[in-house]
């Protein structure tokens, strides 16, 4: 199956300084994922970013369903703030309805990959995301017990823990579970 977009990056839109920092983190995350995928598979994935989808909707009148049907996998960045955003939850629901039209979220070939930048209790997460693969891009500070998102702005680039998680994500998106009719990176 051929898709126009390899990866949809879902994140809440920037609406303040804190959300702008989250958006900037997400854009760097995409850059690093693209670099990693290129090194692993000699091809950069085609991303559809949340903000690009908004532009396509306003300029081209493209629906969620049309864009999501033409996307292979979905990487959704979920934070406590995003979980409370009505527009973000609407987008997540639309993704789930598009790729799980029968409502059955059990799949041998997952297409949704959940990124957490801080801990979120399962009951606070959207119901359709609760059973999806999760990648924690944070750690709990051992002194003050507060979550700390992996830093992507260090002088030497991202720390090794970030790269380790990112490699896990890249292999899970393309690994042996992907063999079969939905093997989206076949064209890589």
C-alpha positions in Angstrom: 0.0 0.0 0.0 1.4 3.4 -0.9 0.8 6.5 1.2 1.3 10.2 0.4 2.7 10.7 4.0 4.8 8.3 5.9 4.3 9.9 9.3 1.7 12.2 10.8 3.1 14.2 13.8 0.2 15.1 16.1 0.8 17.8 18.7 -1.2 20.6 20.2 -0.9 23.9 18.5 1.3 26.6 20.0 -0.9 29.1 21.9 1.5 30.5 24.5 5.2 30.5 25.4 5.0 27.0 27.0 3.2 25.5 24.1 5.7 27.2 21.7 8.5 25.4 23.5 6.6 22.2 23.1 6.1 22.9 19.4 9.8 23.7 19.0 10.7 20.4 20.8 8.3 18.5 18.4 9.9 20.1 15.3 13.4 19.1 16.5 12.0 15.6 17.3 10.9 15.4 13.7 14.3 16.5 12.4 16.1 13.9 14.5 13.6 11.1 13.5 14.1 12.0 9.9 17.9 11.9 10.2 17.7 8.5 12.0 15.2 7.0 9.4 17.5 8.3 6.6 20.5 6.6 8.2 18.7 3.3 8.8 16.8 3.1 5.5 18.6 5.5 3.1 15.4 7.5 2.7 13.8 10.4 4.7 10.2 9.9 5.6 7.5 12.2 4.4 6.0 14.0 7.4 2.6 15.6 7.7 2.8 17.9 10.7 -0.2 19.0 12.7 0.3 22.7 11.6 0.6 21.6 7.9 -2.7 19.8 8.2 -4.4 23.0 9.5 -3.0 24.9 6.5 -4.2 22.2 4.1 -7.6 22.3 5.6 -8.0 26.1 5.3 -6.4 26.5 1.9 -7.5 23.2 0.1 -10.5 22.2 2.2 -8.9 18.8 2.8 -10.7 16.8 5.4 -9.2 15.0 8.4 -10.3 11.6 6.9 -8.7 12.3 3.5 -5.3 13.3 5.0 -5.3 10.5 7.6 -6.4 7.8 5.1 -3.3 8.7 3.1 -0.9 8.5 6.1 1.0 5.3 7.1 1.6 5.8 10.8 0.8 8.4 13.4 3.2 9.7 16.1 1.2 11.5 18.7 2.9 13.6 21.3 0.7 13.7 24.4 1.3 15.9 27.4 -1.1 16.8 30.2 -1.9 20.1 28.6 -2.6 18.4 25.2 -4.9 15.8 26.8 -7.1 18.7 28.0 -7.2 20.5 24.6 -10.6 20.0 22.9 -9.2 20.6 19.4 -6.3 18.1 19.9 -8.7 15.5 21.3 -11.0 16.0 18.2 -8.0 15.3 16.0 -7.0 12.2 18.0 -10.6 10.9 17.8 -10.6 11.5 14.0 -7.4 9.5 13.6 -8.8 6.6 15.6 -12.0 6.6 13.6 -10.1 6.7 10.3 -7.7 3.9 11.0 -10.0 1.8 13.2 -13.4 2.3 11.4 -15.0 -0.7 13.2 -13.9 0.6 16.6 -11.6 -2.4 17.1 -8.3 -0.9 18.3 -6.6 -4.3 18.7 -4.2 -4.7 15.8 -1.2 -6.8 15.0 0.1 -3.9 12.9 -0.1 -0.8 15.1 -0.2 2.5 13.3 -0.3 4.8 16.3 2.7 5.5 18.4 2.3 7.6 21.5 5.0 9.9 22.8 4.8 11.1 26.4 6.8 14.1 27.5 5.6 13.8 31.1 3.6 11.1 32.9 -0.1 10.9 32.3 -2.3 8.5 34.1 -4.1 6.0 31.7 -7.5 7.3 32.7 -6.5 10.9 31.7 -5.5 9.7 28.2 -8.0 9.5 25.3 -9.6 6.1 25.4 -8.5 5.1 21.9 -4.8 5.7 22.8 -4.7 3.8 26.0 -3.5 0.5 24.4 -1.2 2.0 21.8 2.6 1.7 22.0 4.1 4.3 24.3 7.5 5.9 24.4 8.5 8.0 27.4 10.7 10.9 26.4 11.2 12.1 29.9 12.6 10.9 33.2 11.7 11.6 36.8 14.3 13.7 38.6 15.6 11.6 41.5 15.9 14.6 43.8 12.6 16.5 43.4 10.6 13.7 41.8 9.4 16.0 38.9 9.4 14.9 35.3 12.0 16.3 33.0 11.5 16.1 29.2 14.6 14.9 27.3 16.6 18.0 26.3 17.2 18.4 22.5 19.2 21.6 22.9 22.3 20.4 24.6 25.7 21.6 23.3 26.4 18.1 21.9 22.9 17.6 20.6 20.3 15.3 22.3 21.4 13.1 25.1 21.9 9.3 24.6 18.6 8.4 26.3 16.8 10.4 23.7 18.6 8.5 20.9 17.9 5.2 22.5 14.1 5.9 22.7 14.1 7.3 19.1 15.8 4.1 17.8 13.2 2.0 19.6 10.4 4.1 17.9 12.0 3.8 14.4 12.4 0.1 14.6 8.9 -0.4 16.0 7.5 1.6 13.1 9.3 -0.5 10.6 10.1 -3.8 12.4 9.0 -7.4 12.0 5.5 -6.6 13.2 5.1 -4.5 10.1 5.6 -7.5 7.7 2.5 -8.1 5.7 0.1 -6.0 3.6 0.6 -2.8 5.8 4.3 -2.8 5.6 4.5 1.0 5.0 8.3 1.3 4.6 8.4 -1.2 1.8 9.0 1.8 -0.5 12.0 2.9 1.6 
